[in-house]
């Protein structure tokens, strides 16, 4: 094996690429200084794939292999104090236990012989080189740079030509050359040397300096004079700190004493930064107008009128509530999840030719949970329903007939005397009050849902639902019967009557076909009210309650498993 191959094999593979990327284009001149700098930076830094030793708090040492590494930067307060130092955490797989653990850089170390200054120096001598001119950067060799995909293009400011140009510019600035002009605002005197210790050559030094000054004045007649392009007025402006000389060859004037200093330039951006710190881009693109789901959004000036088939503001909350309920309990209803846009389009579809499959599936799925199948507990009703008006009236009439005997009619007593106008007026007033009292006690008839129920007895909506008779839109008739019975509850009467006025109108015949046709022409606001009532009823069923209990039990089990895993990890770290 070659000596270079031995050096390559002895050096840790996980450190090769990070060290080469760090050394690339480094301007540290001496190799020894470069080795010291790299060694101090990498001696407590570890990388994935490196074999290390884990030091436990008890002092035990365990070998392991780094799997992942996470670095946390230093946090600095606005006053400049350090809130948190930079550190790193490593996810290490243990060789002996076949387990994994999370450690920081204080509990991890590497073998001393694997990464030493001697091996680092040998590896750098084999992999990097630099040109012979002063200030040349270190560069990774071409073959090795291609293997590790390291950029080999030298930056412009580190090239030999840039360095020479920079040196010339520095020399020119020392001499006072700006754009080819010699700017001598004050006479340039020869360089003075410090006085000797004994002071014997002071007269000779003065004579020599005087001869040099005369020789410079003889060679250059303009020596010590202000150049012609720099007039007296411009000189005064420069002294006063005016802005006219700010553009003189790219140099800014120096503020005179007593004048305010120019504001400092804004600090350069250091990436990565927060998105909120970026200024908005004004490229002429206008923001699109706000699109509302409902057109009757209240405003300060007015409330716009909407058409009957548009979504009202009161229906927006009901739409979100029902859509969320159907998607959360989709496993109970045996429904596939659907988007809110599809839900809106399904409710807005009005057609006498065909029905929306999604709308039919939603209603039928909810209705199935309200009443069991005929083969499941004999079709038991899973919700609480008020008694029907016909049953109450029948029970009340039966009780009255059984408890009260048949009254004997009494003979009408004819009062003797004349009938006056006052007595006739009092009689008419009493009859009018009795008629008003009777009308107030009677319920006004606003729909014909009761008549629909009477026409189909004994095959009512419960029997139809137990047999799952949903074909040809008959699920609409089941909804009419359900809402008609729910209207017996005073809290739900108004809402149910408003819906039944649309599904069983007074002007139409009380047949199931009337209900199906009327539902096809209803708007989205009526349909979402029906779905809200059905969803509220479904929450009373045992299926929903059992599902919620199962979810609660599963969450408890998952929480216990997480606590056990955390406890086992802490035990492994100790």
C-alpha positions as CSV (number, residue, x, y, z in Angstrom):
1,X,0.0,0.0,0.0
2,X,1.3,3.5,-0.9
3,X,2.0,6.0,1.9
4,X,-0.6,8.4,0.6
5,X,-3.2,5.6,0.7
6,X,-2.2,4.9,4.3
7,X,-2.8,8.5,5.2
8,X,-6.1,8.5,3.4
9,X,-7.3,5.3,5.2
10,X,-6.1,6.5,8.6
11,X,-8.0,9.7,8.5
12,X,-11.8,9.6,9.5
13,X,-14.0,9.5,6.4
14,X,-16.8,11.5,8.0
15,X,-14.4,14.5,8.5
16,X,-12.9,14.6,5.1
17,X,-15.5,16.6,3.2
18,X,-16.3,19.1,6.0
19,X,-12.5,19.9,6.5
20,X,-11.9,20.2,2.7
21,X,-14.8,22.6,2.4
22,X,-13.5,24.6,5.3
23,X,-9.9,24.8,3.9
24,X,-11.0,25.6,0.3
25,X,-9.9,29.2,-0.5
26,X,-8.5,29.8,3.0
27,X,-5.9,32.6,3.0
28,X,-3.9,31.5,6.1
29,X,-0.4,31.6,4.8
30,X,1.5,29.0,6.9
31,X,0.4,25.3,6.9
32,X,1.1,25.0,10.6
33,X,-1.3,27.9,11.4
34,X,-3.9,26.3,9.1
35,X,-3.6,23.0,10.8
36,X,-4.0,24.6,14.3
37,X,-7.0,26.6,13.1
38,X,-8.8,23.6,11.6
39,X,-7.9,21.3,14.5
40,X,-9.3,23.8,17.1
41,X,-12.6,24.1,15.1
42,X,-13.2,20.4,14.5
43,X,-11.9,18.8,17.7
44,X,-15.3,19.1,19.4
45,X,-17.4,18.9,16.3
46,X,-18.8,15.6,15.1
47,X,-20.5,14.5,11.9
48,X,-22.9,11.7,10.8
49,X,-21.2,8.4,10.0
50,X,-18.4,9.0,12.5
51,X,-17.6,6.4,15.2
52,X,-17.6,8.0,18.6
53,X,-17.7,7.1,22.3
54,X,-20.7,8.1,24.5
55,X,-19.8,9.2,28.0
56,X,-22.6,8.5,30.5
57,X,-23.2,10.6,33.6
58,X,-22.1,7.6,35.6
59,X,-18.7,7.6,33.8
60,X,-19.4,4.5,31.7
61,X,-18.3,4.7,28.0
62,X,-20.2,3.1,25.2
63,X,-19.2,3.0,21.5
64,X,-21.7,4.3,19.0
65,X,-22.2,5.7,15.5
66,X,-23.6,9.1,14.8
67,X,-26.8,9.0,12.7
68,X,-28.1,12.6,12.7
69,X,-26.8,16.0,13.8
70,X,-28.7,19.2,14.7
71,X,-26.9,22.5,15.3
72,X,-28.5,25.3,17.3
73,X,-27.1,28.8,16.7
74,X,-26.1,31.4,19.3
75,X,-28.8,33.7,20.7
76,X,-27.8,37.3,21.4
77,X,-30.0,39.8,23.2
78,X,-30.4,43.3,21.8
79,X,-28.0,44.7,24.4
80,X,-25.2,42.4,23.1
81,X,-25.2,39.8,25.9
82,X,-25.3,36.2,25.0
83,X,-28.6,34.5,25.9
84,X,-27.6,31.0,24.8
85,X,-24.3,29.7,23.4
86,X,-24.2,27.7,20.2
87,X,-24.4,23.9,20.7
88,X,-25.2,20.7,18.8
89,X,-27.1,17.5,19.5
90,X,-26.5,14.1,18.0
91,X,-28.7,11.1,17.4
92,X,-26.4,8.1,18.1
93,X,-27.0,4.4,17.6
94,X,-25.3,2.3,20.2
95,X,-23.3,-0.7,19.1
96,X,-23.7,-2.9,22.2
97,X,-27.3,-2.3,23.1
98,X,-28.6,-2.0,19.5
99,X,-30.5,1.1,20.7
100,X,-30.5,4.8,19.9
101,X,-30.1,7.8,22.1
102,X,-29.9,11.6,21.9
103,X,-26.8,13.3,23.3
104,X,-25.1,16.7,23.3
105,X,-21.5,17.6,22.5
106,X,-20.5,17.4,26.2
107,X,-21.3,13.7,26.4
108,X,-19.6,12.6,23.2
109,X,-15.9,12.1,22.3
110,X,-13.8,10.4,19.7
111,X,-10.7,8.3,19.8
112,X,-7.6,10.5,20.4
113,X,-5.5,8.7,17.8
114,X,-8.1,9.0,15.0
115,X,-7.9,12.8,14.8
116,X,-4.6,14.4,15.6
117,X,-2.6,17.4,14.3
118,X,-0.1,15.1,12.8
119,X,-2.7,13.1,10.8
120,X,-4.5,16.4,9.9
121,X,-1.2,17.9,8.6
122,X,-0.4,14.8,6.5
123,X,-4.0,14.7,5.1
124,X,-3.9,18.4,4.1
125,X,-0.5,18.1,2.5
126,X,-1.9,15.3,0.4
127,X,-5.2,17.0,-0.6
128,X,-4.6,20.8,-0.9
129,X,-1.9,23.0,-2.4
130,X,-1.4,26.7,-3.1
131,X,0.5,28.9,-5.6
132,X,3.8,30.5,-4.7
133,X,2.9,34.2,-4.7
134,X,2.2,35.8,-1.3
135,X,-1.5,35.8,-0.3
136,X,-2.5,32.9,-2.5
137,X,-5.5,30.9,-1.2
138,X,-5.4,27.2,-0.4
139,X,-7.2,25.1,-3.0
140,X,-8.3,21.5,-3.0
141,X,-6.8,19.4,-5.7
142,X,-9.0,19.0,-8.8
143,X,-9.5,15.2,-8.6
144,X,-10.5,15.3,-4.9
145,X,-12.7,18.4,-5.4
146,X,-14.6,16.5,-8.1
147,X,-15.1,13.5,-5.9
148,X,-16.6,15.6,-3.1
149,X,-18.3,18.1,-5.5
150,X,-16.4,21.1,-4.1
151,X,-16.4,24.3,-6.2
152,X,-12.9,24.9,-7.6
153,X,-13.5,28.3,-9.2
154,X,-11.4,30.8,-7.3
155,X,-13.3,34.0,-6.3
156,X,-12.5,37.1,-8.2
157,X,-11.1,39.0,-5.2
158,X,-8.6,36.1,-4.4
159,X,-7.0,35.9,-7.8
160,X,-3.5,37.1,-8.5
161,X,-4.6,39.9,-10.8
162,X,-7.0,41.3,-8.1
163,X,-4.4,41.1,-5.5
164,X,-1.9,43.1,-7.6
165,X,-4.5,45.7,-8.5
166,X,-5.4,46.0,-4.8
167,X,-1.8,46.6,-3.9
168,X,-1.4,49.2,-6.6
169,X,-4.5,51.0,-5.3
170,X,-3.2,51.0,-1.8
171,X,0.1,52.4,-2.9
172,X,-1.7,55.1,-4.9
173,X,-3.8,56.1,-1.9
174,X,-0.6,56.4,0.2
175,X,0.9,58.7,-2.4
176,X,-2.3,60.7,-2.8
177,X,-3.2,59.7,-6.4
178,X,-6.9,59.9,-7.2
179,X,-7.9,59.3,-10.8
180,X,-4.5,60.2,-12.2
181,X,-4.2,63.6,-10.2
182,X,-1.8,64.4,-7.4
183,X,-4.0,66.1,-4.8
184,X,-1.6,68.0,-2.5
185,X,-3.7,70.2,-0.3
186,X,-0.7,70.9,2.0
187,X,3.0,70.9,1.2
188,X,4.6,67.5,1.3
189,X,7.7,67.6,3.4
190,X,10.4,65.0,3.2
191,X,10.0,62.1,5.6
192,X,11.6,63.0,9.0
193,X,13.6,60.4,10.8
194,X,13.7,60.2,14.6
195,X,16.5,62.0,16.4
196,X,19.6,60.1,17.4
197,X,20.3,59.1,20.9
198,X,23.3,61.4,21.3
199,X,22.0,64.3,19.2
200,X,25.4,64.8,17.4
201,X,24.1,64.7,13.8
202,X,21.1,67.2,14.2
203,X,22.8,70.0,12.0
204,X,23.7,67.5,9.3
205,X,20.1,66.1,9.2
206,X,18.7,69.6,8.8
207,X,21.1,70.4,6.0
208,X,20.2,67.2,4.3
209,X,16.4,67.8,4.6
210,X,16.8,71.3,3.3
211,X,18.7,70.1,0.2
212,X,16.1,67.5,-0.5
213,X,13.3,70.0,-0.3
214,X,15.1,72.4,-2.7
215,X,15.8,69.6,-5.1
216,X,12.0,68.5,-5.1
217,X,11.0,72.1,-5.7
218,X,13.4,72.5,-8.6
219,X,12.2,69.2,-10.2
220,X,8.5,70.1,-9.8
221,X,7.5,73.8,-10.0
222,X,4.0,73.0,-8.7
223,X,5.3,71.2,-5.6
224,X,3.2,72.2,-2.6
225,X,0.6,74.1,-4.6
226,X,-3.1,73.4,-4.9
227,X,-3.9,71.8,-8.4
228,X,-5.6,74.1,-10.9
229,X,-8.7,71.8,-11.1
230,X,-9.3,72.4,-7.4
231,X,-10.2,76.1,-7.0
232,X,-10.5,78.1,-3.9
233,X,-14.3,78.1,-3.8
234,X,-14.3,74.3,-4.0
235,X,-11.7,74.2,-1.2
236,X,-14.0,76.2,1.0
237,X,-16.9,74.0,0.1
238,X,-14.9,71.0,1.1
239,X,-13.9,72.6,4.4
240,X,-17.6,73.5,5.1
241,X,-18.7,69.9,4.5
242,X,-20.8,70.7,1.3
243,X,-22.2,67.9,-0.8
244,X,-20.7,69.1,-4.1
245,X,-17.4,67.4,-3.3
246,X,-19.0,64.2,-2.2
247,X,-18.7,62.8,-5.7
248,X,-15.0,63.7,-6.1
249,X,-13.7,60.4,-7.4
250,X,-16.0,58.4,-5.2
251,X,-14.7,59.8,-1.8
252,X,-17.1,61.3,0.7
253,X,-16.1,64.6,2.4
254,X,-15.2,64.5,6.1
255,X,-17.5,66.5,8.4
256,X,-15.9,69.5,9.9
257,X,-15.9,70.2,13.6
258,X,-19.3,71.3,14.9
259,X,-21.2,69.8,12.0
260,X,-23.5,66.7,12.2
261,X,-22.0,63.5,10.9
262,X,-23.7,61.9,7.9
263,X,-26.1,59.0,8.8
264,X,-24.4,55.6,8.6
265,X,-25.3,53.3,5.8
266,X,-28.0,50.7,6.5
267,X,-26.7,47.4,7.7
268,X,-26.3,44.7,5.2
269,X,-28.8,41.9,5.2
270,X,-27.6,38.6,6.7
271,X,-29.5,35.6,5.4
272,X,-31.5,33.6,6.4
273,X,-34.0,36.2,7.7
274,X,-37.7,36.2,8.5
275,X,-40.1,36.7,5.7
276,X,-41.8,39.5,7.5
277,X,-38.5,41.5,7.4
278,X,-38.5,41.6,3.6
279,X,-40.0,44.8,2.1
280,X,-43.0,44.4,-0.1
281,X,-42.4,44.2,-3.8
282,X,-44.3,46.9,-5.7
283,X,-44.2,45.4,-9.2
284,X,-47.6,46.8,-10.3
285,X,-49.6,43.7,-9.5
286,X,-52.9,44.5,-7.8
287,X,-54.4,42.4,-5.2
288,X,-57.5,40.5,-6.4
289,X,-60.8,41.6,-4.9
290,X,-62.2,39.8,-1.9
291,X,-64.6,37.0,-2.8
292,X,-67.3,36.2,-0.2
293,X,-69.3,33.0,0.1
294,X,-72.4,35.0,0.8
295,X,-73.5,38.1,-1.1
296,X,-75.4,39.7,1.8
297,X,-72.3,40.5,3.8
298,X,-73.2,43.3,6.2
299,X,-71.4,46.6,5.7
300,X,-71.4,50.0,7.2
301,X,-73.4,51.7,4.5
302,X,-76.0,49.2,3.4
303,X,-76.9,45.5,3.3
304,X,-77.3,44.3,-0.3
305,X,-80.4,42.3,-1.3
306,X,-79.7,38.8,-2.6
307,X,-81.8,36.5,-4.8
308,X,-83.7,33.6,-3.3
309,X,-81.3,31.0,-4.7
310,X,-78.2,32.7,-3.3
311,X,-76.5,31.8,0.0
312,X,-77.7,34.0,2.9
313,X,-75.4,35.1,5.6
314,X,-77.3,33.0,8.2
315,X,-76.6,29.8,6.2
316,X,-72.8,30.2,6.2
317,X,-72.4,28.9,9.7
318,X,-74.8,26.1,9.1
319,X,-72.9,25.1,6.0
320,X,-69.6,24.9,7.9
321,X,-71.2,23.1,10.8
322,X,-72.8,20.4,8.8
323,X,-69.8,19.9,6.5
324,X,-67.5,19.5,9.5
325,X,-69.9,17.0,11.2
326,X,-70.2,14.9,8.1
327,X,-66.4,14.7,7.6
328,X,-65.5,14.1,11.3
329,X,-68.0,11.2,11.7
330,X,-67.6,9.9,8.1
331,X,-66.7,6.5,9.5
332,X,-70.0,6.3,11.5
333,X,-72.1,7.5,8.5
334,X,-70.0,5.3,6.1
335,X,-69.3,8.3,3.8
336,X,-66.2,9.2,1.9
337,X,-64.7,12.6,2.7
338,X,-65.6,15.4,0.4
339,X,-64.4,19.0,-0.1
340,X,-66.4,22.1,0.9
341,X,-66.7,23.2,-2.7
342,X,-68.2,19.9,-3.7
343,X,-70.6,20.2,-0.8
344,X,-71.8,23.7,-1.9
345,X,-72.2,22.6,-5.5
346,X,-74.3,19.6,-4.5
347,X,-76.6,21.7,-2.4
348,X,-77.0,24.3,-5.2
349,X,-78.0,21.7,-7.8
350,X,-81.7,22.1,-8.9
351,X,-82.9,19.6,-11.5
352,X,-86.1,17.6,-12.1
353,X,-84.3,15.2,-14.4
354,X,-81.7,13.7,-12.1
355,X,-80.5,13.9,-8.5
356,X,-77.0,14.5,-7.1
357,X,-75.5,11.3,-5.8
358,X,-73.6,13.1,-3.0
359,X,-76.7,14.8,-1.8
360,X,-78.7,11.5,-1.8
361,X,-75.9,9.6,0.0
362,X,-75.6,12.2,2.7
363,X,-79.4,12.2,3.6
364,X,-79.7,8.5,3.4
365,X,-76.6,7.9,5.6
366,X,-77.9,10.2,8.3
367,X,-81.4,8.8,8.2
368,X,-80.1,5.2,8.7
369,X,-78.6,6.1,12.0
370,X,-81.8,7.6,13.4
371,X,-83.9,4.4,13.0
372,X,-82.4,0.8,13.0
373,X,-83.0,-1.6,10.2
374,X,-86.0,-3.9,10.5
375,X,-83.7,-6.8,11.3
376,X,-81.7,-4.9,13.9
377,X,-83.6,-4.7,17.2
378,X,-86.9,-4.7,15.3
379,X,-86.2,-1.2,13.9
380,X,-85.7,0.6,17.2
381,X,-85.8,4.4,17.0
382,X,-82.5,5.8,18.3
383,X,-83.7,9.4,18.9
384,X,-86.3,11.0,21.2
385,X,-89.4,12.2,19.3
386,X,-92.5,14.2,20.5
387,X,-95.9,12.6,20.4
388,X,-97.9,13.2,17.3
389,X,-101.0,15.5,17.4
390,X,-103.3,12.8,16.3
391,X,-102.3,10.5,19.0
392,X,-102.6,13.1,21.7
393,X,-106.1,14.1,20.5
394,X,-107.2,10.5,20.3
395,X,-105.9,9.8,23.9
396,X,-107.6,12.9,25.2
397,X,-110.9,12.1,23.6
398,X,-110.8,8.6,24.9
399,X,-110.2,9.8,28.4
400,X,-113.0,12.3,28.3
401,X,-115.4,9.8,27.0
402,X,-114.5,7.3,29.7
403,X,-114.5,9.7,32.6
404,X,-117.4,12.0,31.9
405,X,-121.0,10.7,31.7
406,X,-123.3,11.8,28.9
407,X,-124.8,15.1,30.0
408,X,-128.6,15.5,30.1
409,X,-129.7,18.4,28.0
410,X,-131.4,21.1,30.0
411,X,-134.4,22.9,28.6
412,X,-133.8,26.3,27.3
413,X,-135.1,28.9,29.6
414,X,-136.8,31.8,27.8
415,X,-136.5,35.1,29.6
416,X,-139.5,37.1,29.6
417,X,-139.4,40.8,28.7
418,X,-138.5,42.9,25.8
419,X,-135.2,42.8,23.9
420,X,-133.4,46.2,24.0
421,X,-130.6,47.6,21.9
422,X,-128.2,47.4,24.8
423,X,-128.8,43.8,25.4
424,X,-128.3,43.0,21.7
425,X,-125.0,44.9,21.7
426,X,-123.8,43.1,24.8
427,X,-124.7,39.8,23.2
428,X,-122.8,40.6,20.0
429,X,-119.7,41.6,22.0
430,X,-119.7,38.4,23.9
431,X,-120.0,36.3,20.8
432,X,-117.1,38.3,19.2
433,X,-114.9,37.7,22.2
434,X,-115.7,34.0,22.1
435,X,-114.9,33.7,18.4
436,X,-111.5,35.5,18.9
437,X,-110.6,33.2,21.8
438,X,-111.4,30.2,19.7
439,X,-109.3,31.4,16.8
440,X,-106.4,32.2,19.1
441,X,-106.5,28.7,20.5
442,X,-106.7,27.0,17.1
443,X,-103.4,26.5,15.2
444,X,-103.3,28.0,11.8
445,X,-102.8,25.5,9.0
446,X,-99.6,26.4,7.1
447,X,-98.8,23.1,5.4
448,X,-100.3,19.8,4.4
449,X,-97.8,17.4,6.0
450,X,-100.5,15.9,8.3
451,X,-102.6,15.0,5.3
452,X,-99.6,13.3,3.7
453,X,-99.2,11.2,6.7
454,X,-102.9,10.3,6.8
455,X,-102.9,9.2,3.1
456,X,-100.1,6.7,3.6
457,X,-101.1,5.1,6.9
458,X,-100.2,2.6,8.3
459,X,-97.0,2.8,6.0
460,X,-95.7,5.9,7.7
461,X,-92.2,7.4,7.6
462,X,-90.8,5.1,10.4
463,X,-91.9,1.9,8.6
464,X,-90.5,3.2,5.3
465,X,-87.2,4.1,7.0
466,X,-87.0,0.7,8.8
467,X,-87.3,-1.0,5.4
468,X,-84.7,1.4,3.9
469,X,-87.2,2.4,1.2
470,X,-85.2,5.3,-0.3
471,X,-85.6,4.6,-4.0
472,X,-87.0,7.2,-6.5
473,X,-86.5,10.1,-4.0
474,X,-88.7,8.6,-1.3
475,X,-86.2,9.7,1.3
476,X,-87.7,13.2,0.9
477,X,-91.0,11.9,2.0
478,X,-89.3,10.3,5.1
479,X,-87.9,13.7,5.9
480,X,-91.4,15.3,5.6
481,X,-92.8,12.8,8.1
482,X,-89.9,13.3,10.5
483,X,-90.1,17.1,10.4
484,X,-93.9,16.9,10.9
485,X,-93.5,14.9,14.0
486,X,-90.6,17.2,15.3
487,X,-92.9,20.2,14.9
488,X,-94.8,19.0,17.9
489,X,-91.8,20.3,20.0
490,X,-92.3,24.0,20.7
491,X,-88.6,24.7,20.4
492,X,-88.4,23.2,16.9
493,X,-91.9,24.1,15.6
494,X,-91.0,27.4,13.8
495,X,-88.0,25.9,12.0
496,X,-89.9,22.8,10.9
497,X,-92.9,24.7,9.8
498,X,-90.8,26.9,7.6
499,X,-89.3,23.9,5.9
500,X,-92.7,22.0,5.5
501,X,-94.2,25.1,3.9
502,X,-91.8,24.5,1.0
503,X,-92.0,20.7,0.9
504,X,-95.8,20.3,1.6
505,X,-97.4,23.6,0.4
506,X,-101.1,24.3,0.8
507,X,-101.6,24.9,-3.0
508,X,-100.4,21.4,-3.9
509,X,-101.9,17.9,-3.4
510,X,-100.6,16.1,-0.3
511,X,-98.8,13.3,-2.1
512,X,-95.2,12.0,-1.9
513,X,-94.6,13.2,-5.5
514,X,-95.4,16.7,-4.4
515,X,-92.7,16.5,-1.7
516,X,-90.1,15.1,-4.1
517,X,-90.8,17.8,-6.7
518,X,-90.8,20.6,-4.1
519,X,-87.5,19.5,-2.7
520,X,-85.9,19.6,-6.2
521,X,-86.9,23.3,-6.5
522,X,-85.8,24.4,-3.0
523,X,-82.7,26.6,-2.6
524,X,-79.5,25.9,-0.7
525,X,-80.7,27.8,2.4
526,X,-83.7,25.4,3.0
527,X,-81.6,22.3,2.3
528,X,-78.9,23.2,4.7
529,X,-81.5,23.8,7.4
530,X,-82.8,20.2,6.8
531,X,-79.2,18.9,7.1
532,X,-78.6,20.8,10.3
533,X,-81.7,19.3,12.0
534,X,-80.6,15.8,10.8
535,X,-77.0,16.2,12.1
536,X,-78.3,17.5,15.5
537,X,-80.5,14.4,15.8
538,X,-77.7,12.1,14.8
539,X,-75.6,13.3,17.7
540,X,-78.2,11.7,20.1
541,X,-77.7,8.2,18.7
542,X,-75.7,5.5,20.3
543,X,-73.5,5.0,17.2
544,X,-72.0,8.6,17.6
545,X,-71.6,8.2,21.3
546,X,-69.9,4.9,21.0
547,X,-67.6,6.3,18.3
548,X,-66.6,9.2,20.6
549,X,-65.9,6.8,23.5
550,X,-63.7,4.6,21.3
551,X,-61.8,7.7,20.1
552,X,-61.3,8.7,23.7
553,X,-60.0,5.3,24.7
554,X,-57.6,5.2,21.7
555,X,-56.3,8.6,22.7
556,X,-55.7,7.4,26.2
557,X,-53.8,4.4,24.9
558,X,-51.6,6.5,22.6
559,X,-50.8,8.9,25.5
560,X,-49.7,6.0,27.7
561,X,-47.5,4.5,24.9
562,X,-45.9,7.9,24.5
563,X,-45.2,8.2,28.2
564,X,-43.6,4.7,28.2
565,X,-41.4,5.5,25.3
566,X,-40.2,8.7,26.9
567,X,-39.5,7.0,30.2
568,X,-37.5,4.2,28.3
569,X,-35.5,6.8,26.5
570,X,-34.7,8.7,29.7
571,X,-33.6,5.4,31.3
572,X,-31.4,4.6,28.3
573,X,-29.7,8.1,28.5
574,X,-29.0,7.6,32.2
